[in-house]
Amino acid sequence: MDLGAMLKGKGVLVTGASSGLGAHFARLAARNGARVVIAARRKAKLEALATELKALGAAGVLVLEMDVGDDAAIRAGFEAIDADGGPVDVVVNNAGVGGDGAAIDMSPADFDSTVQINLRGVWLTATEAARRWRDAKRGGAIINIASILGERVMHHVVPYAATKAAVIQMTKGLALEWARYGIRVNAIAPGYILTDINDAYFATEAGQAMIKRVPMRRLGRADELDGAWLLLATEASSWMTGSVIAVDGGHLVSSL
Ligand SMILES: NC(=O)c1ccc[n+]([C@@H]2O[C@H](COP(=O)([O-])OP(=O)(O)OC[C@H]3O[C@@H](n4cnc5c(N)ncnc54)[C@H](OP(=O)(O)O)[C@@H]3O)[C@@H](O)[C@H]2O)c1
């Protein structure tokens, strides 16, 4: 089964596409001939990526300056997609922030902003897409980018871990409610992959020590998510919904 070929001509929205995993997913979709919608706050980075995606073979590229913490921006983003060729087929809820720090010293504002982006942003983006798919009587696929921190914990990431646990539970609940509309909602729970969100941490001794606790003894590469991502984005997973796929070098099963 050629999963990449199944993406040809499909519309794929990736939030948080201006760097890291989001930019990687956008390139993967473009290389397979999808119409790609890239969204984030840093428009200049998206514009540069758009040029690259066209060269890679994207069937079309739309840049959306869209803050997932802002309801009006999300609505406007989906209206721009409607005006540009209609609903996409796949929505990748990838935008996220780290929100690191000792819980005891965190301000309510720090907590709120992590929830606003990592959790509420997923909810708003998913529901905007689902209403369109339901009204058009067509299905769609949502991929939520959760984290192994949605299932286990470590120091200094409490709001982040709590939002990712909630994203996993939201994935299951939305899958249950939307199966009747042909909308599949699944999640990927990546382990650690070096990006802007964690490069400062992996430059520390604690970060390096943590890599030794991953059963495979290394960080992952973005392309090691491709198999799970292509599976969930295409009809290859037509009977999967509410599933969470961990891709983590065995980190979730590390010894206690
Ligand atoms: N890297 C890992 O090890 C790892 C592991 C598990 C899960 N994840 C998850 O993977 C996703 C991508 O993270 P990454 O590692 O690729 O980090 P990253 O390079 O920092 O990317 C985060 C992306 O989210 C976007 N973003 C942040 N706040 C946003 C907002 N309010 N509205 C719209 N976009 C926003 C950023 O774009 P702008 O700043 O331009 O808006 C950026 O494109 C996150 O959900 C993260 O939690 C990562």
The ligand as a Gaussian input file, in Angstrom:
#p B3LYP/6-31G(d) Opt

LIG

0 1
 N        9.728000      17.941000      19.715000
 C        9.313000      17.018000      20.602000
 O       10.121000      16.309000      21.219000
 C        7.848000      16.819000      20.832000
 C        7.448000      15.690000      21.544000
 C        6.099000      15.486000      21.785000
 C        5.171000      16.373000      21.294000
 N        5.585000      17.464000      20.598000
 C        4.552000      18.375000      20.105000
 O        4.772000      18.616000      18.739000
 C        4.196000      19.871000      18.394000
 C        5.209000      20.675000      17.599000
 O        6.303000      21.022000      18.438000
 P        7.803000      21.155000      17.917000
 O        8.600000      20.196000      18.669000
 O        7.829000      21.127000      16.436000
 O        8.173000      22.604000      18.484000
 P        8.419000      24.007000      17.756000
 O        9.474000      23.884000      16.723000
 O        8.591000      24.981000      18.850000
 O        7.049000      24.264000      17.003000
 C        5.888000      24.740000      17.639000
 C        4.996000      25.330000      16.583000
 O        3.784000      25.746000      17.222000
 C        3.474000      27.028000      16.763000
 N        2.699000      27.762000      17.744000
 C        3.012000      28.047000      19.025000
 N        2.064000      28.798000      19.589000
 C        1.124000      29.000000      18.616000
 C       -0.088000      29.727000      18.557000
 N       -0.546000      30.402000      19.614000
 N       -0.791000      29.724000      17.399000
 C       -0.333000      29.048000      16.330000
 N        0.815000      28.352000      16.317000
 C        1.533000      28.343000      17.444000
 C        4.815000      27.699000      16.484000
 O        4.645000      28.709000      15.486000
 P        4.589000      30.301000      15.740000
 O        5.503000      30.587000      16.889000
 O        5.071000      30.859000      14.436000
 O        3.160000      30.582000      15.991000
 C        5.618000      26.548000      15.924000
 O        5.426000      26.448000      14.539000
 C        3.781000      20.522000      19.727000
 O        2.397000      20.337000      19.928000
 C        4.573000      19.746000      20.747000
 O        3.963000      19.756000      22.008000
 C        6.893000      17.710000      20.355000

